[in-house]
Amino acid sequence: CSGFSVPNGFKNHSSCFKNITIQSDQLEDLWLITKELTLRLEEHFKKQNCKDFACTFSGSIPLQEYFELIDRHFELRLNAEKFRELLSERAVQFRAIERRLLTRFKDKTPAPLQHLDTLLEGTFREVIALADAAEENQANMFQAFTKLKSATHLVIMLISLWQKLNADQIAIMEAAFLPLAEDTQELGWEETVDSAISSLLRTCLSKSSKEQALTLGGQLSMPKDTSRLKKNISLFCDRLAKGGRLSLSTESATQQVAAVPGKT
């Protein structure tokens, strides 16, 4: 029995089954049903005592669609930061107008309000509108993060089938690509994953001993864009395609640099 290939979907080519295709307009929608399909097929062939059955992946990793989900999530994080800054500015403005009005009201010979009351009401409405927009953006960001996590699970599965990774290697990938159960403005998915992948590229997936000598320092902070992250993810897949192997052992990583042809 043969395994899987996934060109524009997910197919099973087997002498025991007709072709099975799973397709979706949205990348993130493929993960759960693809996972369930692999589990059921593995269980079926295990019951049939078909020892040579294996799930494999020979298509290209859908990085372009994956990067679009990353960009969408990051865009909403940027929007959240802008809303936070605008709300802070309007709140300061509101309190300043409020203090001036209170001063006028406390004065024994109060001066004309000079439309301060109108300005206070307008600023208050702006604060409410910004708060509503920020809340809507937060809901959209939560949804985008859920989609991103689902797509990440799918990408991890496809890479593991493509490279025939064992359980320990899959665990390393999951730790690198799925470090956060929840996304926060202070510590986001993009900078956390970028740091983890950069660490793997400088250790077990390094091209030379010079890369292994490099160290990552500094506190994680929100990046300006996602270009570095997407570059590192592409490089991560490229290193695996060229024979790199995921490992947390420094010794095995050093041996790998010396053993893999073309890595100097």
Summary of the structure (lengths in Angstrom):
residues: 264
radius of gyration: 26.3
end to end distance: 39.3
largest distance: 96.4
contacts: 712
relative contact order: 0.11
helix: 64%
strand: 5%
